[in-house]
């Protein structure tokens, strides 16, 4: 007698893949974020070009897709994010529904909304995450503040890492005190701001200093001729020679490139808001 043979093959559903994604549980936020997708997609390479100007001690996200928590949970669809994840949920319950469906190698994480627990924040902070900004309130029990501080301190261990905390005042106070005990960590331009703190690697201070110096040189190079003309001083142009002309041409090209980038940035800067203004 032949016994029929049955074989079973278990397959995991393939995740939907996104490079830059915005997720929310709020209908008004969903439509607000969706309205920005057209510009972020159309000017994708332009935004990429000026991204280096913004990804320093923090970051300004863009996104090419928007989903709701209800969509993801209802369809039980895994979500893979490779670059930027922005989450705007109004409650701990919404975060809890969403997080099991999220995966990926994203490096930039922004969290808005109502409240999030420490455990949920830890689960969202994958090993690949370099930059974090959070405006949602972190709900902490009395014995969890130490763990929250350690989570932030351990996150920042490379030059480009940062943790920008803009909520939970009691935690901000404890983080500011803790940073003083770490030689390789700094508070970036927020020592005297009670409502936020931005923890960065010490090398970021040097990078910021060099950036300011370059900016000053750019300003001086741009204004040297107008200032000389206004003050009635002799022309500041270098003597003419093949080498001098080549150097002057190269510098002018760099200056014009910076002019264009700053002009583009000034036009687009208002589009970098990652949540609606109240």
DOLOTOR-351653 format. One line per 4 residues: number of its first residue (from 1); their letters; for each residue x, y, z of N, C-alpha, C. Coordinates in steps of 0.2 Angstrom, whole numbers, plus 5000, padded with zeros to 4 digits. Example, Ala and Ser with C-alpha at 12.3 -4.5 7.8 and 13.67 -1.06 7.14 Angstrom:
% residues 2
1) AS) 5066:4972:5039:5062:4978:5039:5066:4984:5039  5064:4989:5035:5068:4995:5036:5064:5000:5039
//
This chain:
% residues 278
1) XXXX) 5004:4994:5000:5000:5000:5000:5004:5006:5000  5003:5011:4995:5007:5017:4995:5004:5022:5000  5009:5025:5003:5007:5030:5008:5009:5037:5005  5004:5041:5004:5005:5048:5001:5010:5052:5005
5) XXXX) 5014:5055:5002:5019:5060:5005:5017:5067:5004  5017:5070:5010:5015:5077:5010:5021:5081:5012  5022:5087:5008:5028:5091:5011:5025:5098:5011  5028:5102:5017:5025:5108:5018:5031:5113:5018
9) XXXX) 5030:5119:5015:5035:5124:5014:5033:5130:5017  5036:5132:5023:5034:5139:5026:5038:5144:5023  5034:5149:5021:5037:5155:5018:5035:5162:5022  5040:5166:5023:5039:5172:5026:5037:5177:5021
13) XXXX) 5032:5181:5022:5030:5186:5017:5035:5191:5016  5036:5193:5010:5041:5198:5009:5039:5205:5011  5044:5209:5014:5042:5216:5016:5041:5221:5010  5037:5226:5011:5037:5232:5007:5043:5236:5008
17) XXXX) 5047:5238:5003:5053:5241:5004:5053:5249:5003  5055:5253:5007:5055:5260:5007:5062:5263:5008  5064:5268:5005:5070:5272:5007:5069:5277:5012  5063:5281:5011:5062:5286:5016:5054:5286:5017
21) XXXX) 5052:5285:5023:5045:5283:5025:5042:5287:5031  5036:5290:5030:5033:5293:5035:5027:5289:5037  5026:5288:5044:5021:5284:5046:5017:5288:5052  5010:5288:5052:5006:5291:5057:5000:5288:5058
25) XXXX) 4997:5289:5064:4990:5287:5065:4985:5292:5065  4987:5298:5063:4983:5304:5063:4981:5306:5056  4974:5306:5055:4972:5308:5048:4974:5314:5045  4974:5319:5049:4976:5326:5047:4984:5326:5046
29) XXXX) 4988:5323:5050:4995:5322:5048:4996:5319:5042  4992:5313:5041:4993:5309:5035:4993:5313:5029  4987:5317:5028:4986:5322:5022:4991:5327:5022  4994:5330:5028:4999:5335:5027:5005:5332:5025
33) XXXX) 5007:5326:5027:5013:5323:5025:5013:5321:5018  5007:5318:5015:5006:5316:5009:5007:5322:5004  5005:5328:5006:5005:5334:5001:5012:5336:5000  5017:5333:5004:5024:5335:5003:5028:5330:4999
37) XXXX) 5025:5324:4998:5028:5319:4994:5030:5321:4987  5025:5324:4984:5027:5326:4977:5033:5330:4976  5034:5335:4980:5040:5339:4980:5046:5335:4982  5046:5331:4987:5052:5327:4989:5054:5322:4984
41) XXXX) 5049:5320:4980:5051:5315:4974:5053:5319:4968  5050:5324:4966:5052:5328:4960:5059:5331:4961  5060:5334:4967:5066:5337:4968:5071:5332:4972  5070:5326:4971:5074:5321:4975:5082:5322:4975
45) XXXX) 5084:5323:4969:5092:5324:4969:5094:5331:4971  5090:5336:4971:5091:5342:4974:5091:5342:4981  5087:5339:4984:5087:5338:4991:5093:5334:4994  5095:5329:4990:5101:5325:4991:5107:5329:4991
49) XXXX) 5107:5334:4986:5113:5338:4985:5114:5343:4992  5108:5345:4994:5109:5350:5000:5109:5346:5007  5108:5339:5007:5107:5336:5013:5114:5336:5017  5120:5337:5014:5126:5337:5018:5126:5344:5022
53) XXXX) 5122:5349:5020:5122:5355:5024:5118:5354:5030  5114:5349:5030:5109:5348:5036:5111:5343:5040  5114:5337:5038:5116:5332:5042:5122:5333:5045  5122:5337:5050:5128:5338:5055:5126:5336:5062
57) XXXX) 5125:5340:5066:5123:5339:5073:5116:5336:5073  5112:5337:5068:5105:5334:5068:5104:5332:5061  5097:5332:5059:5095:5331:5052:5088:5333:5051  5087:5335:5045:5080:5337:5042:5078:5331:5037
61) XXXX) 5073:5328:5039:5071:5322:5035:5066:5324:5029  5067:5320:5024:5062:5320:5018:5059:5313:5018  5054:5312:5014:5051:5306:5013:5047:5305:5007  5047:5299:5004:5045:5298:4997:5038:5294:4998
65) XXXX) 5036:5292:5004:5030:5288:5005:5027:5289:5011  5020:5289:5012:5017:5290:5018:5012:5284:5019  5012:5281:5025:5007:5276:5027:5004:5277:5034  4998:5274:5035:4995:5275:5041:4996:5268:5045
69) XXXX) 4996:5269:5052:4997:5263:5056:4991:5258:5055  4985:5261:5054:4979:5256:5052:4981:5252:5046  4983:5255:5041:4985:5252:5034:4990:5246:5036  4995:5247:5039:5000:5242:5041:4998:5237:5045
73) XXXX) 4994:5238:5050:4992:5233:5055:4986:5229:5052  4982:5232:5048:4976:5229:5045:4978:5224:5040  4983:5226:5036:4986:5221:5030:4991:5217:5033  4994:5218:5039:4999:5214:5042:5005:5213:5038
77) XXXX) 5007:5219:5035:5012:5219:5030:5019:5222:5034  5024:5218:5033:5031:5220:5035:5033:5226:5031  5036:5230:5035:5039:5236:5032:5047:5237:5033  5050:5237:5027:5058:5238:5027:5059:5245:5025
81) XXXX) 5063:5248:5030:5065:5255:5028:5073:5255:5028  5076:5258:5023:5083:5258:5022:5087:5264:5023  5083:5270:5024:5087:5276:5025:5084:5281:5031  5078:5283:5030:5075:5288:5035:5068:5285:5037
85) XXXX) 5067:5285:5043:5060:5283:5046:5057:5289:5050  5052:5292:5049:5048:5297:5053:5042:5293:5055  5041:5293:5062:5035:5290:5065:5031:5296:5069  5025:5297:5068:5021:5302:5072:5015:5298:5074
89) XXXX) 5015:5295:5080:5009:5292:5083:5007:5295:5090  5001:5295:5091:4998:5299:5097:4998:5295:5103  4999:5289:5103:4999:5285:5109:5004:5279:5110  5005:5277:5116:5009:5271:5117:5006:5265:5113
93) XXXX) 4999:5265:5113:4996:5259:5110:4997:5259:5103  4997:5265:5100:4998:5265:5092:5005:5263:5091  5010:5265:5095:5017:5263:5094:5018:5255:5094  5014:5253:5099:5014:5245:5101:5012:5241:5095
97) XXXX) 5006:5244:5092:5003:5240:5086:5008:5240:5080  5012:5246:5079:5016:5247:5073:5022:5244:5074  5026:5244:5079:5033:5242:5079:5034:5235:5077  5030:5230:5079:5032:5223:5076:5032:5222:5069
101) XXXX) 5029:5227:5065:5030:5227:5058:5035:5231:5055  5039:5234:5059:5045:5238:5056:5052:5234:5056  5055:5235:5051:5062:5232:5051:5066:5236:5046  5073:5235:5045:5077:5238:5040:5083:5241:5043
105) XXXX) 5087:5244:5039:5094:5247:5040:5094:5254:5040  5088:5257:5042:5088:5265:5042:5093:5268:5047  5095:5273:5045:5100:5277:5049:5098:5283:5052  5092:5285:5050:5089:5292:5053:5082:5290:5056
109) XXXX) 5081:5292:5062:5075:5291:5065:5072:5297:5068  5066:5299:5067:5063:5304:5070:5056:5302:5073  5055:5304:5079:5049:5302:5082:5045:5308:5085  5039:5309:5082:5034:5314:5085:5028:5311:5088
113) XXXX) 5023:5315:5090:5017:5312:5093:5016:5314:5100  5012:5309:5103:5010:5309:5110:5015:5307:5115  5015:5300:5116:5019:5297:5121:5022:5290:5118  5028:5289:5120:5031:5282:5119:5035:5280:5125
117) XXXX) 5035:5273:5125:5038:5270:5131:5045:5269:5130  5049:5268:5135:5057:5267:5134:5058:5261:5130  5054:5255:5132:5055:5249:5128:5054:5250:5120  5049:5254:5119:5047:5255:5112:5052:5259:5108
121) XXXX) 5055:5264:5112:5060:5268:5109:5066:5264:5108  5068:5259:5112:5074:5255:5111:5073:5250:5105  5067:5248:5104:5066:5243:5099:5066:5247:5092  5064:5254:5092:5065:5257:5086:5072:5259:5084
125) XXXX) 5076:5260:5089:5083:5262:5088:5087:5256:5086  5087:5254:5080:5091:5248:5077:5098:5250:5078  5102:5245:5077:5110:5246:5077:5112:5250:5072  5109:5251:5066:5111:5255:5061:5109:5262:5062
129) XXXX) 5105:5264:5066:5103:5271:5067:5109:5275:5070  5110:5281:5066:5115:5285:5068:5112:5292:5071  5107:5294:5068:5104:5301:5070:5097:5300:5073  5095:5302:5079:5089:5302:5082:5086:5309:5084
133) XXXX) 5080:5310:5083:5077:5316:5085:5070:5314:5088  5068:5316:5094:5062:5314:5097:5059:5320:5100  5052:5321:5098:5048:5327:5101:5043:5323:5105  5041:5317:5104:5036:5314:5108:5038:5313:5115
137) XXXX) 5034:5313:5120:5036:5312:5127:5037:5305:5128  5043:5304:5132:5045:5297:5134:5042:5296:5141  5038:5291:5141:5035:5289:5147:5039:5285:5151  5041:5287:5157:5046:5284:5161:5044:5282:5168
141) XXXX) 5045:5276:5171:5044:5275:5178:5050:5278:5182  5049:5279:5188:5054:5282:5192:5061:5278:5192  5061:5271:5191:5067:5268:5190:5070:5267:5183  5067:5270:5178:5069:5269:5171:5073:5275:5169
145) XXXX) 5074:5281:5173:5077:5286:5170:5085:5285:5169  5088:5281:5174:5095:5279:5173:5096:5275:5166  5091:5270:5165:5092:5266:5159:5091:5271:5152  5086:5276:5153:5085:5280:5147:5091:5284:5146
149) XXXX) 5095:5287:5151:5101:5291:5150:5106:5286:5147  5107:5280:5149:5112:5276:5147:5111:5274:5139  5104:5273:5138:5103:5272:5131:5105:5278:5126  5104:5284:5128:5106:5290:5124:5114:5290:5124
153) XXXX) 5117:5289:5130:5124:5290:5130:5128:5284:5126  5125:5278:5126:5128:5273:5122:5127:5274:5115  5122:5277:5113:5120:5278:5106:5125:5282:5102  5128:5287:5106:5132:5292:5102:5139:5289:5103
157) XXXX) 5142:5286:5099:5149:5283:5099:5153:5284:5093  5150:5288:5088:5154:5289:5082:5153:5297:5080  5157:5299:5075:5157:5306:5074:5150:5309:5072  5147:5305:5067:5141:5307:5064:5135:5306:5069
161) XXXX) 5135:5303:5074:5130:5301:5079:5127:5307:5082  5121:5307:5084:5118:5312:5088:5111:5309:5091  5109:5312:5097:5103:5311:5100:5100:5317:5102  5095:5320:5098:5092:5326:5099:5085:5325:5103
165) XXXX) 5085:5327:5109:5079:5326:5114:5076:5332:5115  5069:5333:5113:5066:5339:5113:5059:5338:5117  5059:5333:5122:5053:5332:5126:5056:5329:5133  5051:5328:5137:5053:5325:5144:5058:5329:5148
169) XXXX) 5056:5335:5151:5061:5339:5154:5065:5336:5159  5062:5332:5163:5066:5328:5169:5072:5324:5166  5070:5321:5160:5076:5317:5157:5081:5321:5154  5079:5327:5151:5084:5332:5148:5089:5334:5154
173) XXXX) 5086:5335:5160:5090:5338:5165:5095:5332:5167  5093:5326:5167:5098:5321:5169:5103:5319:5164  5101:5320:5157:5106:5319:5152:5111:5324:5152  5109:5330:5153:5114:5336:5153:5119:5335:5159
177) XXXX) 5117:5332:5164:5122:5331:5170:5126:5325:5168  5123:5320:5165:5127:5314:5163:5132:5315:5158  5131:5319:5153:5136:5321:5148:5143:5323:5151  5142:5327:5156:5148:5330:5159:5153:5324:5161
181) XXXX) 5151:5318:5162:5155:5313:5164:5158:5309:5159  5157:5311:5152:5159:5307:5147:5164:5312:5143  5170:5310:5142:5175:5314:5138:5174:5314:5131  5170:5309:5128:5169:5309:5121:5163:5312:5119
185) XXXX) 5159:5315:5123:5152:5317:5122:5151:5325:5123  5147:5328:5120:5146:5335:5121:5139:5337:5120  5137:5342:5123:5130:5345:5121:5131:5350:5116  5127:5350:5110:5128:5354:5105:5123:5360:5105
189) XXXX) 5126:5366:5107:5123:5372:5107:5116:5372:5111  5116:5368:5116:5109:5368:5120:5111:5368:5127  5116:5370:5130:5118:5369:5137:5113:5373:5141  5111:5379:5139:5106:5383:5143:5099:5383:5140
193) XXXX) 5097:5378:5136:5090:5378:5134:5087:5372:5138  5082:5374:5142:5079:5369:5147:5075:5364:5143  5072:5365:5137:5067:5361:5134:5070:5356:5129  5077:5356:5128:5080:5352:5123:5087:5351:5125
197) XXXX) 5090:5345:5122:5097:5344:5123:5099:5340:5117  5105:5341:5114:5107:5337:5108:5114:5334:5110  5114:5328:5111:5120:5325:5112:5124:5322:5106  5130:5325:5105:5134:5323:5099:5141:5321:5102
201) XXXX) 5145:5318:5097:5152:5316:5098:5156:5322:5098  5162:5322:5102:5166:5328:5103:5169:5330:5096  5170:5326:5091:5173:5328:5085:5168:5333:5081  5161:5332:5083:5157:5337:5079:5158:5344:5081
205) XXXX) 5160:5346:5087:5162:5352:5089:5168:5355:5084  5173:5351:5083:5178:5353:5078:5175:5354:5071  5171:5349:5069:5168:5350:5062:5164:5356:5062  5160:5358:5067:5156:5364:5067:5161:5370:5067
209) XXXX) 5166:5370:5070:5171:5376:5070:5174:5377:5064  5176:5371:5060:5178:5372:5053:5173:5375:5049  5167:5372:5049:5161:5375:5045:5160:5382:5046  5161:5384:5052:5160:5392:5054:5166:5396:5050
213) XXXX) 5172:5393:5051:5178:5396:5048:5177:5397:5040  5175:5391:5037:5173:5391:5030:5168:5396:5028  5163:5396:5032:5157:5401:5031:5160:5408:5031  5164:5410:5036:5167:5416:5037:5172:5418:5031
217) XXXX) 5176:5413:5029:5180:5414:5023:5176:5416:5017  5170:5412:5016:5165:5413:5010:5162:5420:5011  5160:5422:5017:5158:5429:5017:5163:5434:5015  5169:5433:5018:5174:5438:5016:5176:5439:5009
221) XXXX) 5176:5433:5006:5177:5432:4999:5172:5435:4994  5166:5435:4997:5160:5437:4993:5160:5445:4994  5161:5447:5000:5160:5455:5001:5167:5459:5000  5172:5456:4998:5178:5460:4998:5178:5465:4993
225) XXXX) 5176:5464:4987:5176:5469:4982:5171:5475:4983  5164:5473:4985:5160:5478:4987:5162:5483:4993  5165:5479:4998:5168:5483:5004:5173:5488:5001  5178:5485:4997:5183:5490:4995:5181:5495:4991
229) XXXX) 5176:5494:4987:5173:5499:4983:5169:5505:4987  5165:5503:4992:5162:5507:4996:5167:5512:5000  5172:5508:5003:5177:5512:5007:5182:5516:5002  5182:5515:4996:5186:5519:4991:5193:5516:4992
233) XXXX) 5194:5509:4993:5201:5506:4993:5203:5504:4987  5209:5503:4986:5212:5500:4979:5209:5493:4978  5208:5491:4972:5205:5484:4970:5209:5479:4974  5206:5474:4977:5209:5468:4980:5211:5462:4975
237) XXXX) 5210:5463:4969:5211:5458:4964:5219:5456:4964  5220:5450:4963:5227:5448:4963:5230:5449:4957  5237:5450:4956:5240:5452:4950:5239:5447:4945  5239:5449:4939:5237:5444:4933:5243:5440:4931
241) XXXX) 5242:5433:4931:5247:5428:4929:5243:5422:4927  5246:5418:4923:5242:5411:4921:5240:5407:4928  5245:5407:4932:5243:5403:4938:5238:5406:4943  5239:5413:4943:5234:5417:4947:5227:5417:4944
245) XXXX) 5227:5417:4938:5220:5417:4934:5217:5411:4935  5221:5405:4935:5218:5399:4936:5215:5398:4943  5219:5400:4948:5217:5400:4955:5210:5404:4956  5211:5410:4953:5205:5415:4954:5199:5412:4950
249) XXXX) 5199:5409:4945:5194:5406:4941:5191:5400:4945  5195:5396:4948:5193:5390:4952:5189:5392:4958  5192:5398:4962:5189:5400:4968:5182:5403:4966  5181:5407:4960:5175:5410:4958:5170:5404:4957
253) XXXX) 5172:5398:4954:5168:5393:4953:5165:5390:4959  5169:5389:4964:5167:5387:4971:5162:5392:4974  5164:5398:4973:5159:5403:4976:5152:5403:4973  5152:5403:4966:5146:5402:4963:5142:5396:4965
257) XXXX) 5146:5390:4966:5142:5384:4968:5139:5385:4975  5143:5388:4979:5140:5390:4986:5134:5395:4985  5135:5400:4981:5129:5404:4980:5123:5401:4978  5124:5396:4973:5118:5392:4971:5115:5388:4976
261) XXXX) 5119:5384:4980:5117:5380:4985:5113:5384:4991  5116:5389:4993:5113:5394:4998:5106:5396:4996  5106:5398:4989:5100:5401:4986:5094:5395:4986  5096:5389:4984:5092:5383:4984:5089:5382:4991
265) XXXX) 5094:5382:4996:5092:5380:5003:5088:5385:5006  5089:5392:5004:5084:5397:5007:5077:5396:5004  5076:5393:4998:5070:5392:4995:5066:5386:4998  5070:5381:4999:5067:5375:5002:5067:5374:5009
269) XXXX) 5070:5378:5013:5071:5377:5020:5064:5376:5024  5059:5379:5022:5053:5378:5025:5049:5372:5023  5052:5368:5018:5049:5362:5017:5051:5356:5021  5056:5358:5025:5059:5352:5029:5056:5351:5036
273) XXXX) 5050:5355:5037:5046:5353:5043:5044:5346:5043  5045:5343:5049:5043:5336:5049:5036:5334:5053  5033:5340:5055:5026:5339:5058:5022:5345:5057  5016:5345:5057:5012:5351:5055:5013:5356:5061
277) XX) 5013:5363:5060:5013:5368:5065:5006:5368:5068  5006:5369:5075:5000:5369:5078:4997:5376:5078
//
